């Protein structure tokens, strides 16, 4: 059902240009990976704080201070990921790691901007430690799925 869409994506001029260029794919991928590293850092610093690790900075101000980095990194990571996808869409269609990455990304974004955001902004006295820790672990697992899937795409057929 989705295969015709993936075939069309790969046949675009942008996809062909990236695929046919010696340098475009690696340059785009470098931006993609740096953006993901920044996302990982912003997520991890807040999640570790939710787990009780680190200095005793309150979670809410810490999360607010890294929010621009998170959003800015997403603004680089998503378009660069789309460009990388266009250059090898058919390979992605048949790639189990690609689907792991996409589902993990969808769930991680939804979780980060809904449940995790509520946990981070909640009054610490009104929220059980178990909820904060659960949110942190779920967040780390979801974002790790994105990283695992993305890394493994490069090693799969």
C-alpha positions in Angstrom: 0.0 0.0 0.0 2.8 2.4 0.9 5.3 1.1 -1.7 4.1 3.4 -4.6 4.5 6.4 -2.3 8.0 5.3 -1.4 8.9 4.6 -5.1 7.6 8.1 -5.9 9.7 9.6 -3.1 12.9 7.9 -4.4 12.1 9.0 -7.9 12.0 12.7 -7.1 14.7 15.0 -8.4 15.8 15.8 -4.9 16.2 12.1 -4.1 18.1 11.4 -7.3 20.4 14.5 -6.7 21.3 13.3 -3.2 21.8 9.7 -4.4 23.9 10.7 -7.4 26.1 13.1 -5.5 29.4 12.1 -3.9 29.1 14.5 -1.0 25.4 15.4 -0.4 24.4 12.3 1.5 27.3 12.5 4.0 26.9 16.2 4.5 23.2 15.9 5.1 23.8 12.9 7.4 26.4 14.9 9.4 23.8 17.6 10.1 21.2 15.0 10.9 23.5 13.2 13.4 24.6 16.4 15.1 21.0 17.5 15.5 20.2 14.1 17.0 23.1 14.3 19.4 21.7 17.7 20.6 18.3 16.2 21.0 19.8 13.3 22.9 21.6 15.7 25.2 18.6 17.8 25.9 16.4 14.7 26.6 19.0 12.9 28.7 19.8 15.8 30.9 16.2 16.3 31.9 15.5 12.5 32.1 18.5 12.0 34.3 17.3 14.8 36.6 13.8 13.1 36.7 15.7 10.0 37.8 17.3 12.0 40.6 20.8 12.1 39.0 22.8 15.3 38.9 22.7 18.6 40.7 19.6 19.6 42.6 18.4 22.0 40.0 14.6 21.8 39.8 13.4 19.9 36.8 11.0 22.5 35.4 13.6 25.3 35.0 16.1 22.9 33.6 13.6 21.6 31.0 12.7 25.2 30.0 16.3 26.1 29.6 17.0 23.2 27.2 13.7 23.5 25.3 15.0 25.8 22.6 17.8 23.4 21.9 15.4 20.5 21.6 13.1 22.3 19.2 15.9 23.8 17.2 17.5 20.3 16.9 14.2 18.9 15.7 14.0 21.7 13.1 17.3 20.4 11.7 16.8 16.7 12.3 13.4 16.2 10.6 14.1 18.0 7.3 17.5 16.4 7.0 16.0 13.0 7.8 13.4 13.6 5.0 16.2 14.4 2.6 18.1 11.2 3.5 14.9 9.2 3.2 14.2 10.6 -0.3 17.6 9.3 -1.5 16.9 5.7 -0.4 13.1 5.4 0.1 12.8 1.9 -1.4 15.6 0.6 0.8 13.8 2.1 3.8 10.5 0.5 2.9 12.0 -2.9 3.2 14.1 -2.1 6.3 12.9 -3.3 9.7 15.2 -0.8 11.4 13.6 2.1 9.5 10.2 1.1 10.8 11.5 0.8 14.3 13.0 4.3 14.0 9.8 5.8 12.6 7.5 4.3 15.1 9.9 5.1 17.9 10.2 8.7 16.7 6.5 9.1 16.5 6.0 7.7 20.0 9.0 9.6 21.4 7.7 12.9 20.0 4.2 12.3 21.2 5.4 11.3 24.7 7.9 14.1 25.0 5.4 16.9 24.1 2.5 15.5 26.1 3.1 13.2 29.1 6.7 14.0 29.8 6.0 17.7 29.5 3.3 17.4 32.1 5.5 15.4 34.4 8.4 17.9 34.0 6.2 20.9 34.7 4.3 19.4 37.6 4.8 20.5 41.2 7.4 18.0 42.5 5.5 17.7 45.8 2.3 16.7 44.0 3.8 14.0 41.8 5.1 10.7 43.1 8.8 9.9 42.5 7.7 6.7 40.7 5.8 8.7 38.0 8.9 11.0 37.4 11.1 7.9 37.1 8.7 6.1 34.9 8.4 9.0 32.6 12.2 9.3 32.4 12.7 5.6 31.7 10.0 5.5 29.0 11.5 8.6 27.4 15.0 7.2 27.4 13.7 3.9 25.9 11.7 5.6 23.2 14.6 7.9 22.1 17.0 4.9 22.3 14.7 3.2 19.8 15.1 6.1 17.5 18.9 6.0 17.8 19.1 2.2 17.4 16.8 2.2 14.4 18.7 5.1 12.7 22.1 3.6 13.4 21.0 0.1 12.2 19.6 1.4 8.9 23.1 2.1 7.8 24.1 -1.5 8.5 21.1 -3.2 7.0 20.8 -4.3 3.4 
